[in-house]
Amino acid sequence: MKNNALVLTNVVRSRLTPLLLAGLAFAPRAQAQDTTAQALPPMVTTAEGEKAKFAGVVLDRHGDTVRVREGNTALHTVLLTSDTHVGTPNGLFKMGRKRRDQATIIPGLLMQVEGRGGPDGMVIADKIRFSTRSMNTAQQINVGSEMTRNQVAANTDSIEVVKRRLADSITHVNARVTNLDNYEEKISTVVNFPTNVYMLADAQKGVLDDLIGRISGLKGYIIEVRGYADTTGTDPHNLQLSQARAVSVVRYLELKDVPLRRILNPTGFGSANAIATNATPDGRAMNRRATVRVLVNKGLANNGGR
């Protein structure tokens, strides 16, 4: 039976798979904002003993309990046990299976789950399968995302604790970035979002298409993407939402063949760095945004950037 229920890091180096793009690993929680747009899909429970088989993206993990998002259709809770077999295709024609440690199941991982319903509606996993490429992509998505991965726990923290974690994460990430003084801004644009929305509509895609056309032929450039939210909702939710907006922009750029080696890891800033007042609808609309900056090596920029 089924019922409804920051700042830059290392350059991402491999391409995201199209199937992964269909499920956003860092989908924000729908709370305190307009939940009519892009909220999480309904939670699905599985009857005890009922067989279950589905593919989805790991949304988060607490110990042996994993939440898996099946596209925009369903949200499953999966329980890992000592009997759960985790593996990736291996050998000639990928007919074999290479056993993997359960520690490889992390947010962002696209995987297939086979199991059965438990007494509490969760799916007790018998088998979990994923490709090596999906594993590598999930690991890269999680590079520099300590802040985002901790947001479920942060929901029970005080606002001050969340702010401290954000500041600490920014400092930690900044320490890993070098030679940015050798770059200067060449092109910039802003993509605005409706309330509680992180997916791109045609209007936002048009803005990015224009940017992509303008960077054609540039050399020695990198792209910085930052996500923001207005002050509606809690700090943890806004932080996740802003991160999701930045990730959506990066994934669209990758789909349009912008090399991921050119894109710095997307970062969310929550409701920080507001560019307008959050006291009015128009001001909040301006603050719900992702900024995209194209930075070009100064030496190349002074020679035309080509």
Protein Blocks (a to p, Z undefined) as FASTA:
>chain_A
ZZddedjddddfbdcdfklmmpcfklccdehiafkgopacddddddehiacddddddfbd
ehjaccddehjlbccdddddfklccdddedehhlaccdddfklpcghiacdddddddfko
pacdfbdcddfklmmmmmmmmgoplmmmmmmmmmmmcfklmmmmmmmmmmmmmmmpghkl
mpccfbdcdddddehiabdcfklmmmmmmmmmmmgoiahiacdddddddfedcfklmmmm
mmmmmmmmmmmmmmnopafklpccdddehjghiabdfkbfklmmmmmccdddddddfklm
mnooZZ
